[in-house]
Amino acid sequence: MFISELEVANYRNYGRSRIRLDRGINLVVGDNAQGKSNLLEAIYLLSTLRSSRASSDADLVRRDILHTEFPVARLATHVERSAGNLMLEVAIVGRTTDASHRAGKRVRVNGVPRRASEAVGQLAAVLFTTLDIDIAAGPPLLRRRYLDMMISQVDRGYLRAMQKYARVLQQRNSLLKRVQARDASASELNFWDQELAHSGGIIMQARADALGHLVPQAQFHMDRLSDGLETLGMTYRPAVGGLDEHDCPIDETEWTARMLRALGGLRTREIHAGATLIGPHRDDVIVEINELPADFGSRAQQRTAALSMRIAEASYLRRALGDDPVVLLDDVLSELDARRRRGVMEFFDTFQQTIVTTAEPDRVRDVMTRAAGRFVVAAGTVTRFEGE
């Protein structure tokens, strides 16, 4: 799939911009703080309905209109894909003093209003940023998010399970606090244990399945990008207690049963803590470089590991969809040496569309000469550049 047209209005530092993108490589050049990252964030939001950086929707609305009567940012895109062409629109409503104006996102697919969960993955995308190094060496939350954002684009059942799990987890934690305060009976936890374990089983099975594809792909690309000098290990560590690498449940039913047993065994501790101590919200993926924890590796090794994980993500989406995701490279190529940069682009040359941003065009001259479309971003305005 590829984006043929993108419209951005009142989003971040953008007033209104409409650009026609090309198949193949599109290079976006601009100084720092001009809107390059915001542009790729907008495309990724159209794919996942979640910002890759903002903590709230209000952060996405252009500041100049935040205090107007109806502050709204709008994103729209035309997508050509094997499953049928697509018009996708997202309106992001900021905070307003009018009670009839509900803050949040409004989504239309081919002109028809849809729930956000129905629009996720209609446009598939994989986003590489300079912060990706933390996927390999940062906290577990980032690796869970890596899996969640990827799997949600191809599996709506997974997305629904995550949404339900979050709601049940909140209810169960609230009940645990009430039981701790002796305002409720511990027997009331039985229902919520069943609900949590059922959704948790779906999530853990999907994560295990996804990693079955991701790990060999990431290992292959780590070897390729490092000329065989570095190895990458990725091991799923589901937070259900008592599992090791040789003890992995084979289906959702078994994951659910394991989680129920673990919840039963921890009930006293959880009541004392007033919180749920196990489950997918505490999962991790252990990343190793040359058989040592990734945080022992050099910055260059961590960067290559994270890059290999993102390339594996693109491969996973391609296989699951039967179509290419749109690849978004946000100022990451200029940080790579020429050999690694060439290795990355050789892989993405096989995808229908790759959008690359850079503040240093001289460092990616080889990409510029091959780009089908070249653009300049300045102060939130995008223009096509036709020169040399």
C-alpha positions in Angstrom: 0.0 0.0 0.0 1.0 3.6 -0.4 -0.3 7.1 0.4 -1.1 9.1 -2.7 -2.3 12.3 -0.9 -2.1 13.6 2.7 -3.8 16.6 4.2 -2.9 18.1 7.6 -4.8 21.0 9.1 -4.3 22.7 12.5 -2.1 19.7 13.7 0.9 20.5 15.9 2.7 23.4 14.1 0.8 22.9 10.8 -1.8 25.4 9.6 -2.9 23.6 6.4 -0.8 21.6 4.1 -1.8 19.1 1.3 0.9 17.1 -0.4 0.9 14.4 -3.1 3.3 11.6 -2.3 4.9 9.2 -4.7 5.5 5.5 -4.8 9.0 4.5 -3.8 11.2 6.8 -1.7 9.9 10.3 -0.6 12.6 12.5 1.1 11.4 15.3 3.4 14.1 17.8 4.2 14.0 20.6 6.8 15.8 22.2 9.8 15.0 21.0 13.3 11.7 22.1 14.8 10.1 22.8 11.4 7.6 19.9 11.4 9.3 16.9 9.8 8.6 14.6 12.8 5.1 16.0 13.2 4.3 15.0 9.6 5.4 11.4 10.2 3.6 11.4 13.5 0.4 12.4 11.7 0.7 9.5 9.2 1.4 7.0 12.1 -1.7 8.4 14.0 -3.8 7.7 10.9 -2.6 4.1 11.1 -2.8 3.4 14.8 -5.2 6.2 16.1 -2.6 6.9 18.7 0.2 9.5 18.8 3.7 8.2 18.9 4.7 11.1 21.2 1.8 13.0 22.7 0.4 12.2 26.2 -3.1 13.7 25.3 -5.1 14.6 22.2 -5.0 18.3 23.2 -1.3 18.3 22.6 -1.9 17.5 18.9 -4.1 20.6 18.2 -2.3 23.6 16.9 -1.7 26.0 19.8 -3.0 29.0 17.9 -6.6 27.6 17.9 -6.7 25.9 21.3 -8.7 28.7 22.9 -11.1 29.2 20.0 -14.7 28.0 20.2 -14.1 24.7 18.6 -10.4 23.7 18.4 -10.1 20.8 15.9 -7.1 19.3 14.1 -7.8 17.3 11.0 -5.9 14.6 9.1 -7.0 13.0 5.9 -5.3 10.6 3.5 -5.9 8.7 0.3 -4.4 5.3 0.4 -4.0 2.8 -2.5 -3.8 -0.8 -1.3 -4.5 -4.3 -2.5 -7.6 -4.6 -0.3 -9.2 -1.6 -2.0 -8.4 2.1 -2.1 -9.2 4.1 1.1 -10.1 7.6 2.2 -9.3 7.9 5.9 -10.1 11.0 8.0 -9.4 11.8 11.6 -10.6 14.9 13.5 -8.9 15.6 16.8 -11.1 17.7 19.1 -9.3 19.6 21.8 -10.7 20.8 25.1 -13.6 23.1 24.8 -15.8 25.1 27.2 -19.0 23.9 25.4 -20.3 20.8 27.1 -21.8 19.6 23.8 -18.4 19.4 22.2 -16.8 16.1 23.4 -13.0 16.1 23.3 -11.3 13.2 21.5 -11.1 11.7 18.0 -13.7 11.3 15.3 -12.9 8.9 12.5 -14.3 8.4 9.0 -13.4 5.5 6.7 -14.5 6.2 3.1 -16.8 8.9 4.4 -18.5 6.7 7.0 -18.1 7.4 10.7 -16.3 4.5 12.5 -15.1 3.6 15.9 -11.4 4.1 16.4 -11.0 0.3 16.9 -12.5 -0.3 13.4 -10.1 2.2 11.7 -6.8 1.0 13.3 -4.7 -0.7 10.6 -6.8 0.3 7.6 -3.5 2.2 6.8 -0.6 0.1 8.0 2.7 1.8 8.9 5.9 1.2 10.8 7.7 4.2 12.3 11.4 4.4 13.0 12.7 7.3 15.2 15.9 8.3 16.9 14.3 7.3 20.2 13.9 3.7 19.1 17.2 2.8 20.8 15.1 2.5 24.0 13.1 -0.4 22.6 16.2 -2.5 23.0 17.7 -1.1 26.2 14.8 0.9 27.8 12.0 -0.1 30.2 9.6 -3.0 29.5 6.8 -0.6 28.8 8.4 0.4 25.5 8.7 -3.3 24.4 5.1 -4.0 25.3 4.1 -0.9 23.3 6.2 -2.1 20.4 4.3 -5.3 20.3 0.9 -3.7 21.0 1.1 -1.1 18.2 2.3 -3.7 15.7 -0.2 -6.5 16.5 -3.2 -4.1 16.7 -2.7 -3.1 13.1 -3.4 -6.7 11.9 -5.6 -8.2 14.6 -8.7 -6.4 15.8 -9.4 -9.2 18.3 -6.1 -8.3 19.9 -7.1 -4.7 20.1 -10.4 -5.5 21.6 -8.8 -7.8 24.2 -6.4 -5.0 25.2 -9.2 -2.5 25.6 -11.2 -5.0 27.7 -8.1 -6.0 29.7 -7.4 -2.3 30.6 -11.0 -1.8 31.8 -11.0 -5.1 33.8 -7.6 -4.3 35.3 -8.8 -1.0 36.6 -12.0 -2.5 38.1 -10.0 -5.4 39.7 -7.4 -3.0 41.2 -10.2 -0.9 42.6 -11.8 -4.0 44.1 -8.5 -5.2 45.6 -8.2 -1.8 47.4 -11.7 -2.2 48.7 -11.0 -5.8 49.9 -7.8 -4.5 51.6 -9.9 -1.9 53.4 -12.4 -4.6 54.3 -15.2 -2.8 52.3 -15.7 -5.8 50.0 -15.3 -9.6 50.1 -12.4 -11.4 48.6 -14.9 -13.8 46.9 -15.9 -10.9 44.6 -12.5 -11.2 42.9 -13.5 -14.5 41.3 -15.5 -12.9 38.6 -12.8 -10.4 37.8 -10.1 -13.1 37.8 -12.0 -14.9 35.1 -12.5 -11.8 33.0 -8.9 -10.7 33.4 -7.5 -14.1 32.6 -9.6 -14.5 29.5 -8.5 -11.2 27.9 -5.0 -11.8 29.2 -4.9 -15.2 27.5 -5.7 -13.7 24.1 -3.0 -11.0 24.5 -0.3 -13.4 25.6 -1.0 -15.9 22.9 -0.9 -13.2 20.2 2.4 -11.8 21.6 4.0 -15.3 21.6 2.8 -15.9 18.0 4.1 -12.5 16.8 7.5 -13.0 18.4 7.7 -16.4 16.7 8.0 -14.4 13.4 9.8 -11.4 14.8 12.8 -13.1 16.4 14.3 -14.9 13.4 13.8 -11.8 11.3 15.4 -9.5 13.8 18.3 -11.9 14.3 18.8 -12.1 10.5 18.9 -8.3 10.1 21.2 -7.8 13.1 23.6 -10.2 11.5 23.3 -8.6 8.1 23.6 -5.0 9.3 26.7 -5.8 11.5 28.4 -7.9 8.9 28.1 -10.9 11.2 29.8 -9.2 14.1 26.8 -8.9 16.4 24.1 -11.3 17.5 20.6 -10.5 18.8 18.5 -12.5 21.2 14.8 -11.8 22.0 13.0 -13.9 24.6 9.3 -13.5 25.7 8.9 -13.2 29.5 5.1 -13.3 30.1 4.3 -12.2 33.6 2.2 -15.2 34.7 4.8 -16.7 37.1 6.6 -20.0 37.0 7.4 -20.1 33.2 10.7 -20.5 31.6 11.8 -20.5 27.9 10.9 -24.2 27.6 7.5 -23.9 29.1 5.3 -21.9 26.8 1.5 -22.5 26.6 0.3 -23.5 23.2 -3.1 -21.7 22.9 -5.3 -19.0 24.5 -7.1 -21.6 26.7 -3.8 -22.7 28.3 -2.6 -19.2 28.7 -5.9 -18.3 30.4 -5.6 -21.4 32.7 -2.0 -20.5 33.7 -3.0 -16.9 34.5 -6.0 -18.1 36.6 -3.8 -20.4 38.6 -1.2 -17.6 39.1 -3.9 -15.2 40.3 -5.2 -17.7 42.7 -1.8 -18.3 44.2 -1.1 -14.6 44.6 -4.5 -13.5 46.0 -3.2 -12.7 49.5 -0.2 -10.8 48.2 -2.3 -8.8 45.8 -4.9 -7.8 48.5 -2.0 -6.7 50.6 -0.5 -4.7 47.7 -3.9 -3.4 46.5 -2.8 -4.1 42.9 -2.7 -6.8 40.3 0.8 -8.2 40.3 0.8 -10.4 37.2 -0.5 -10.3 33.7 0.2 -8.9 30.2 0.6 -5.3 31.7 3.8 -6.6 33.3 5.2 -8.7 30.4 8.6 -8.1 29.0 10.8 -9.1 26.0 14.4 -9.7 27.1 16.8 -8.3 24.5 20.4 -9.5 24.4 23.3 -8.4 22.2 26.1 -10.9 21.9 24.5 -12.9 24.7 24.6 -10.1 27.2 21.7 -7.8 28.3 21.2 -5.1 25.7 21.9 -2.3 28.2 25.5 -3.6 28.4 25.9 -3.0 24.7 27.4 0.2 23.1 25.0 2.8 21.7 25.9 1.7 18.2 25.0 -1.9 19.0 21.7 -0.9 20.8 20.8 1.3 17.8 21.4 -1.6 15.4 19.4 -3.9 17.6 16.5 -1.5 17.7 16.7 -1.0 13.9 16.7 -4.7 13.4 13.5 -5.0 15.6 11.8 -2.3 13.5 12.8 -4.0 10.2 11.4 -7.3 11.6 8.1 -5.4 12.4 7.8 -4.2 8.8 8.4 -7.8 7.7 5.7 -9.0 10.2 3.1 -6.5 8.9 3.9 -7.4 5.3 3.4 -11.1 5.9 0.2 -10.6 8.0 -1.4 -8.2 5.6 -0.3 -9.6 2.3 0.5 -5.9 1.5 3.4 -3.5 2.3 3.0 -1.2 5.2 4.1 2.4 4.6 7.6 2.8 6.1 8.4 6.0 8.0 12.1 6.8 8.8 12.3 9.9 11.0 15.9 11.2 10.8 17.4 7.9 11.6 19.5 7.4 8.4 21.8 10.3 9.1 22.9 8.6 12.3 24.1 5.5 10.5 27.3 4.9 8.7 27.2 4.4 4.9 27.2 0.6 5.1 24.4 0.3 7.6 22.4 3.0 5.7 22.8 1.1 2.5 21.7 -2.2 4.2 18.5 -0.5 5.6 17.6 1.0 2.2 18.3 -2.2 0.3 15.6 -3.9 2.4 13.1 -1.0 2.1 13.6 -0.7 -1.6 11.4 -3.7 -1.8 8.5 -1.8 -0.2 6.0 0.3 -2.1 6.5 3.5 -0.2 9.2 4.8 2.2 9.1 8.3 3.7 12.5 9.6 5.0 13.1 12.8 6.9 16.4 14.5 7.5 17.9 17.7 8.6 21.2 16.9 6.9 20.6 16.1 3.3 24.3 15.9 2.5 24.5 12.8 4.8 21.9 11.0 2.8 22.9 12.1 -0.7 22.5 8.6 -1.9 18.9 8.5 -0.8 18.2 11.9 -2.3 19.4 10.9 -5.8 17.0 7.9 -5.7 14.0 9.7 -4.2 10.8 9.7 -6.4 9.5 12.7 -4.4 11.5 15.4 -2.6 9.9 17.9 -0.2 11.0 20.8 2.0 9.4 21.6 5.4 9.6 25.0 6.9 7.5 26.4 9.7 4.8 23.8 9.3 4.5 24.2 5.5 5.4 21.4 3.1 6.4 22.2 -0.5 7.7 19.9 -3.3 11.3 20.5 -4.3 12.1 19.8 -8.0 15.7 21.0 -8.1 19.0 19.2 -7.7 
